[in-house]
Amino acid sequence: MPRRPPPPPPVVDRAAAQLDLFPEPLHIEPLDPRRVGGAKTRVEGVYLVRRSPATATHRVFHDRHGWYCEEHGAGCPLVAEARRELAAVQSA
């Protein structure tokens, strides 16, 4: 009788499984969309987002296409974190 191959290992989302015991605060600096995109821009919000002064700055946009990072697109982890932080500030 032929032996069946073992089942594949489960897929674990490493980002969701990692616990951060000492998380660094997220620094969000709002920018004026008119100064960044011009007088006729449809951008609703532009933010400079970074983890700490030593890390790279991400420019996050919010417009009719949604939320996205200028360099990394919508999949950038700081986009989701900035959205969460801004939603918490607006609801408070």
Secondary structure in CASP SS format (residue, H / E / C, confidence):
PFRMAT SS
TARGET T0000
AUTHOR 0000-0000-0000
METHOD secondary structure of the structure
MODEL  1
M C 1.00
P C 1.00
R C 1.00
R C 1.00
P C 1.00
P C 1.00
P C 1.00
P C 1.00
P C 1.00
P C 1.00
V C 1.00
V C 1.00
D C 1.00
R H 1.00
A H 1.00
A H 1.00
A H 1.00
Q C 1.00
L C 1.00
D C 1.00
L C 1.00
F C 1.00
P C 1.00
E C 1.00
P C 1.00
L C 1.00
H E 1.00
I E 1.00
E E 1.00
P E 1.00
L E 1.00
D C 1.00
P H 1.00
R H 1.00
R H 1.00
V H 1.00
G H 1.00
G C 1.00
A C 1.00
K C 1.00
T C 1.00
R C 1.00
V C 1.00
E C 1.00
G E 1.00
V E 1.00
Y E 1.00
L E 1.00
V E 1.00
R E 1.00
R C 1.00
S C 1.00
P C 1.00
A C 1.00
T C 1.00
A C 1.00
T C 1.00
H E 1.00
R E 1.00
V E 1.00
F E 1.00
H E 1.00
D E 1.00
R C 1.00
H C 1.00
G E 1.00
W E 1.00
Y E 1.00
C E 1.00
E C 1.00
E C 1.00
H C 1.00
G E 1.00
A C 1.00
G C 1.00
C C 1.00
P H 1.00
L H 1.00
V H 1.00
A H 1.00
E H 1.00
A H 1.00
R H 1.00
R H 1.00
E H 1.00
L H 1.00
A H 1.00
A H 1.00
V H 1.00
Q H 1.00
S H 1.00
A C 1.00
END
